[in-house]
Amino acid sequence: MAFELEFTRSATRHLRRMPRRDAARIIKRLEVVAEDPFAPNLRALTGTEQGYRLRVGDWRAIYELRREENSTVVARVIHRQEGY
């Protein structure tokens, strides 16, 4: 069961500002996650923030799975030095 991939305004803005090659790699990996959102390699966020993290090189995509809507919502895309 594939999930629809959605991006918040913030995530879209970050993807547009980063190097195109890195943005393409992140989007490609997120499409794989959307195809199988319950893969065993999911990394849940800890602490106060809910959702999951996807690591792609030096970049991190923070997203949440909305099972009722069958969607994967990418909330933020950040460089690893920026923290979560």
TORVEX-159207 format. One line per field, with one value per residue: x, y, z of N, C-alpha, C, O, CB in turn. Coordinates in Angstrom, 3 decimals. Each point is the difference from the previous one (the first is absolute). Glycine has a CB too. Example, Ala and Ser with C-alpha at 12.3 -4.5 7.8 and 13.67 -1.06 7.14 Angstrom:
npx	13.190, 1.542 $
npy	-5.690, 2.223 $
npz	7.800, -1.966 $
capx	-0.890, 0.820 $
capy	1.190, 1.190 $
capz	0.000, 0.060 $
cpx	0.900, -0.770 $
cpy	1.200, 1.090 $
cpz	0.000, 0.730 $
opx	1.036, 0.509 $
opy	-0.019, 1.108 $
opz	0.665, 0.169 $
cbpx	-2.928, 0.675 $
cbpy	-1.154, -1.736 $
cbpz	0.581, -2.314 $
END
This chain:
npx	0.840, 1.840, -0.304, -1.195, 3.284, -1.708, 2.619, -1.212, -0.073, 2.485, 0.418, -0.080, 2.313, 2.031, -0.384, 0.807, 2.781, 1.277, 2.037, -2.562, 1.571, -1.737, -2.761, 0.556, 0.593, -2.753, -1.767, 1.276, -0.716, -3.040, -0.532, 0.916, -2.085, -2.409, 0.590, -0.284, -1.806, 1.156, 3.442, 0.517, 0.968, -2.657, 2.522, -2.976, 1.143, 1.227, -1.810, -2.528, 0.151, -2.646, 1.923, 1.542, 2.723, -0.151, 3.281, -0.172, 3.473, 0.069, -3.395, -1.353, -2.410, -1.128, -2.128, -2.280, -0.486, -2.685, -0.387, -2.266, 1.556, 1.189, 2.288, 2.978, -0.929, 3.228, -0.633, 2.586, 1.501, 2.058, 2.700, 0.111, 0.353, -3.262, 0.431, -2.288 $
npy	-1.171, 1.962, 1.741, 1.908, 0.611, 2.387, 1.822, 1.243, 2.275, -1.400, -2.015, 2.198, 1.648, -2.420, -0.717, 2.955, -0.044, -2.833, 0.332, -0.196, -2.208, 0.290, 0.013, -2.827, -1.399, 0.927, -1.104, -2.890, -0.368, 0.938, -2.305, -2.176, 1.142, -0.319, -3.168, -0.579, 2.584, -2.958, 0.334, -1.773, 3.157, 1.479, 1.765, -0.086, 3.062, -1.213, 2.171, 0.831, -1.582, -1.985, -1.105, -2.120, 1.401, -0.624, -0.065, 1.452, -0.311, 1.380, -0.869, -0.685, -0.603, 1.121, -2.347, -0.008, -2.847, 2.042, -3.532, 2.059, 0.511, -3.166, 2.577, -0.947, 3.071, 0.283, 1.469, 0.611, -0.526, 0.411, 0.005, -2.695, 3.156, 0.140, -2.295, -1.445 $
npz	0.000, -2.295, 2.741, -2.277, 0.123, 1.869, -0.433, 2.842, -2.045, 1.265, -2.342, -2.258, 1.316, 0.056, -3.054, -0.931, 1.637, -1.092, -2.274, -2.114, 1.535, 2.596, -1.519, -1.326, 2.782, 1.229, -2.309, 0.125, 3.041, -0.350, -2.182, 2.175, 2.107, -2.033, -0.354, 3.126, 2.042, 1.120, -1.133, 2.666, -0.785, 1.930, 1.203, 2.004, -0.179, 2.731, 1.196, 0.178, -2.907, -0.246, -2.243, -0.701, 0.190, -3.238, 1.131, -3.078, 1.180, 2.272, -0.101, 2.779, -2.267, 3.099, -1.453, 1.993, -1.342, -0.569, 0.814, -0.898, -2.769, -0.776, 1.369, 0.348, 1.584, -1.354, 3.180, -1.634, -2.735, 2.888, -1.565, 1.829, 0.838, 0.688, 2.385, -0.667 $
capx	-0.840, 0.828, -0.528, 0.218, 1.090, -0.344, 1.040, -0.436, 0.626, 1.372, 0.802, 0.140, 0.928, 1.348, 0.411, 0.322, 1.215, 1.181, 0.509, -0.972, 0.382, -0.412, -1.462, -0.465, 0.263, -0.952, -1.328, 0.009, -0.091, -1.328, -0.929, 0.140, -0.692, -1.438, -0.406, -0.045, 0.201, 0.172, 1.239, 0.638, 1.086, -0.515, 0.607, -0.933, 0.615, -0.159, -0.178, -1.312, -0.480, -0.488, 0.259, 1.119, 1.126, 0.662, 1.325, 0.514, 1.264, 0.048, -1.331, -1.017, -1.392, -0.880, -1.314, -0.943, -0.902, -1.417, -0.588, -1.400, -0.036, 0.974, 0.956, 1.258, 0.136, 1.360, -0.132, 1.212, 1.229, 1.034, 1.366, 0.230, 0.566, -1.073, -0.687, -1.408 $
capy	1.171, 1.205, 1.232, 1.212, 0.806, 1.416, 0.843, 1.261, 1.165, 0.087, -1.037, 0.388, 1.130, -0.513, -0.787, 0.917, 0.756, -0.869, -0.455, -0.836, -1.412, -0.483, 0.014, -1.138, -1.219, -0.045, -0.294, -1.396, -0.844, 0.177, -0.768, -1.393, -0.087, 0.073, -1.293, -0.974, 0.829, -0.792, -0.762, -0.159, 0.947, 1.301, 0.538, 0.887, 1.074, -0.137, 1.290, 0.638, 0.054, -1.263, -0.204, -0.849, 0.686, -0.689, 0.562, -0.079, 0.726, 0.974, 0.595, -0.767, 0.314, -0.312, -0.231, -0.781, -0.863, 0.177, -1.254, 0.169, 0.668, -0.676, 0.988, 0.266, 1.452, 0.437, 1.253, 0.817, -0.554, 0.806, -0.488, -0.652, 0.934, 0.827, -0.718, -0.332 $
capz	0.000, -0.126, 0.587, -0.784, 0.543, 0.083, 0.587, 0.579, -0.620, 0.508, -0.646, -1.402, -0.041, 0.228, -1.164, -1.093, 0.314, 0.106, -1.300, -0.722, 0.082, 1.322, 0.041, -0.801, 0.784, 1.106, -0.543, -0.442, 1.204, 0.579, -0.833, 0.431, 1.290, -0.269, -0.557, 1.100, 1.181, 1.213, -0.137, 1.314, 0.248, 0.421, 1.211, 0.699, 0.768, 1.438, 0.659, -0.074, -1.375, -0.525, -1.413, -0.388, -0.612, -1.098, -0.204, -1.366, 0.065, 1.084, 0.124, 0.712, -0.308, 1.120, -0.585, 0.787, -0.761, 0.333, -0.459, -0.380, -1.303, -0.860, -0.505, 0.669, -0.033, 0.301, 0.739, -0.107, -0.553, 0.643, 0.010, 1.283, 0.955, 0.540, 1.067, -0.218 $
cpx	0.888, -0.725, 0.280, 1.066, -0.385, 1.132, -0.623, 0.691, 1.467, 0.911, 0.252, 1.020, 1.449, 0.511, 0.386, 1.320, 1.253, 0.511, -0.959, 0.291, -0.441, -1.514, -0.567, 0.203, -1.010, -1.384, -0.093, -0.144, -1.364, -1.060, 0.051, -0.727, -1.513, -0.536, -0.152, 0.247, 0.224, 1.217, 0.699, 1.094, -0.491, 0.679, -0.970, 0.786, -0.250, -0.175, -1.402, -0.585, -0.436, 0.291, 1.197, 1.069, 0.568, 1.331, 0.434, 1.268, 0.029, -1.349, -0.936, -1.375, -0.835, -1.408, -0.884, -0.883, -1.418, -0.755, -1.437, -0.111, 0.890, 0.985, 1.235, 0.236, 1.405, -0.101, 1.201, 1.099, 1.111, 1.373, 0.288, 0.583, -1.061, -0.708, -1.444, -0.822 $
cpy	1.238, 1.193, 1.162, 0.835, 1.472, 0.753, 1.246, 1.131, 0.114, -1.011, 0.340, 1.120, -0.481, -0.795, 0.895, 0.722, -0.854, -0.384, -0.998, -1.486, -0.607, -0.078, -1.196, -1.316, -0.148, -0.378, -1.457, -0.951, 0.116, -0.741, -1.480, -0.206, 0.014, -1.313, -1.054, 0.735, -0.782, -0.913, -0.078, 1.018, 1.408, 0.437, 0.990, 1.061, -0.246, 1.386, 0.533, -0.012, -1.382, -0.078, -0.890, 0.840, -0.892, 0.686, -0.235, 0.839, 0.914, 0.646, -0.938, 0.480, -0.469, -0.119, -0.767, -0.809, 0.238, -1.188, 0.159, 0.566, -0.675, 0.989, 0.065, 1.495, 0.374, 1.386, 0.910, -0.785, 0.908, -0.632, -0.575, 0.930, 0.881, -0.673, -0.211, 1.020 $
cpz	0.000, 0.607, -0.941, 0.704, -0.059, 0.687, 0.611, -0.740, 0.392, -0.692, -1.467, -0.152, 0.190, -1.205, -1.174, 0.220, 0.046, -1.386, -0.650, 0.118, 1.332, 0.101, -0.772, 0.754, 1.130, -0.503, -0.441, 1.190, 0.664, -0.803, 0.358, 1.330, -0.211, -0.573, 1.094, 1.313, 1.290, -0.086, 1.365, 0.298, 0.341, 1.292, 0.622, 0.758, 1.481, 0.607, -0.210, -1.406, -0.473, -1.481, -0.208, -0.668, -1.091, -0.227, -1.439, -0.022, 1.209, 0.259, 0.739, -0.443, 1.182, -0.566, 0.965, -0.942, 0.490, -0.574, -0.470, -1.412, -1.034, -0.602, 0.882, -0.145, 0.452, 0.621, -0.201, -0.694, 0.516, -0.172, 1.383, 1.054, 0.645, 1.166, -0.330, 0.718 $
opx	0.677, -1.215, 0.967, 0.004, -0.291, 0.718, -0.894, 0.941, 0.856, 1.111, 1.107, 0.824, 0.903, 1.168, 0.930, 0.693, 1.104, -0.695, -0.531, -0.914, -0.531, -0.536, -0.957, -0.861, -0.491, -0.667, -1.018, -0.761, -0.523, -0.975, -1.026, -0.677, -0.724, -1.153, -0.922, 1.104, 0.394, 0.043, -0.160, 0.441, 0.769, 0.236, -0.166, 1.075, -1.025, 0.253, -0.964, -1.213, 0.668, 0.104, 0.409, -0.247, 0.097, 0.043, -0.038, -0.064, -0.219, -0.095, 0.167, -0.258, 0.052, -0.496, 0.471, -0.246, -0.280, -0.385, -0.417, -0.921, 0.043, 0.218, -0.048, 0.157, 0.387, -0.411, -0.152, 0.042, 0.023, 0.121, -0.554, -0.171, 0.236, -0.676, -0.449, -1.228 $
opy	0.284, 0.151, -0.020, 0.097, 0.527, -0.556, 0.604, -0.229, 0.301, 0.337, -0.182, -0.018, 0.444, 0.114, -0.319, 0.329, 0.528, 0.209, -0.891, -0.815, -1.110, -0.965, -0.631, -0.878, -1.100, -0.849, -0.656, -0.966, -0.986, -0.492, -0.680, -1.010, -0.750, -0.359, -0.815, -0.073, 0.592, -1.057, 0.897, 0.088, 0.958, -0.817, 1.112, -0.264, -0.566, 1.009, -0.763, 0.132, -0.999, 1.024, -0.746, 1.126, -1.218, 1.208, -1.124, 1.222, -0.451, 0.918, -1.219, 1.201, -1.168, 0.920, -0.573, 0.384, -0.088, -0.009, -0.657, -0.336, 0.423, 0.018, -0.276, 0.501, -0.246, 0.959, 1.207, -1.229, 1.195, -1.207, 0.476, -0.251, 0.571, 0.673, 0.282, -0.063 $
opz	0.988, -0.128, -0.762, 1.227, -1.074, 0.831, -0.593, -0.759, -0.832, -0.407, -0.504, -0.914, -0.709, -0.374, -0.741, -0.963, -0.126, -0.995, 0.663, 0.124, 0.041, 0.545, 0.450, -0.033, 0.256, 0.592, 0.221, -0.064, 0.520, 0.568, -0.019, 0.194, 0.656, 0.239, -0.054, 0.541, 1.006, 0.629, 0.827, 1.146, -0.086, 0.890, -0.500, 0.537, 0.380, -0.658, -0.048, -0.160, 0.265, -0.676, 0.890, -0.431, 0.154, -0.229, -0.499, -0.133, 1.125, 0.814, -0.024, -0.081, 0.384, -0.650, 0.982, -1.144, 1.196, -1.169, -0.954, -0.745, -1.156, -1.211, 1.199, -1.113, 1.142, -0.653, -0.191, 0.058, -0.293, -0.210, 0.991, 1.193, 1.065, 0.779, -1.111, -0.033 $
cbpx	-2.522, 2.288, -0.626, -2.402, 1.998, -3.188, 2.570, -1.328, -3.067, -1.999, -2.055, -3.198, -2.722, -1.656, -2.437, -3.121, -2.521, -0.146, 2.882, 0.596, 2.494, 2.603, 0.977, 1.399, 2.932, 2.002, 0.792, 2.202, 2.981, 1.686, 1.298, 2.905, 2.661, 1.392, 2.093, -0.294, -1.785, -2.504, 0.400, -0.956, 0.619, -2.447, 2.508, -2.775, 0.722, 1.136, 3.384, 1.892, 0.855, -1.896, -1.397, -1.285, 0.422, -2.248, 0.622, -2.266, 0.416, 2.461, 0.195, 1.801, 0.311, 1.985, 0.536, 0.271, 2.092, 0.573, 1.911, 0.311, -0.520, -1.914, -1.837, 0.799, -2.864, 1.425, -1.235, -0.667, -1.163, -1.806, 1.276, 0.499, 1.858, 0.385, 2.013, 1.704 $
cbpy	-1.526, -1.066, -0.878, -0.118, -2.253, 0.007, -1.462, -0.842, 0.858, 0.447, -1.522, -0.666, 1.076, -0.194, -1.527, -0.037, 1.021, -1.096, 1.250, 2.685, 1.561, 1.952, 3.153, 2.148, 1.271, 2.575, 3.046, 1.606, 1.249, 2.714, 2.355, 0.827, 1.901, 2.820, 1.397, -1.806, 1.081, 1.145, -0.170, -2.475, -2.302, 0.330, -1.427, -1.599, 2.199, -3.133, 1.234, 1.298, 2.942, -1.111, 2.955, -3.096, 2.469, -1.891, 0.747, -1.557, 0.344, -0.502, 2.497, -1.542, 0.960, 0.295, 0.583, 1.342, -1.656, 2.562, -0.525, 0.687, 1.693, -1.774, 1.591, -2.852, 0.556, -2.336, -2.400, 2.482, -2.181, 2.021, 1.231, -1.846, -0.595, 0.326, 0.666, -2.390 $
cbpz	0.223, -1.962, 3.103, -2.109, 0.358, -0.758, -1.075, 3.023, 0.831, 2.617, 2.086, 0.491, 1.607, 2.831, 1.498, 0.572, 1.391, 3.197, 0.150, -1.698, -1.548, 0.458, -0.261, -2.075, -0.811, 0.637, -0.962, -1.899, -0.182, 0.315, -1.829, -1.391, 0.483, -0.632, -2.084, -2.060, -2.123, -0.278, -3.262, -1.340, -1.460, -1.995, -0.423, -0.325, -2.295, 0.682, -0.253, 2.059, -0.719, 2.422, -1.379, 0.164, 1.992, -0.843, 2.923, -0.918, -3.613, -1.380, -2.096, 2.066, -2.914, 2.353, -3.270, 3.000, -1.545, 1.185, 2.522, 3.156, 2.342, 0.699, -2.170, 0.657, -0.697, -1.257, 1.869, 2.027, -1.826, 1.866, -2.741, -2.434, -2.385, -3.030, 2.746, -0.201 $
END
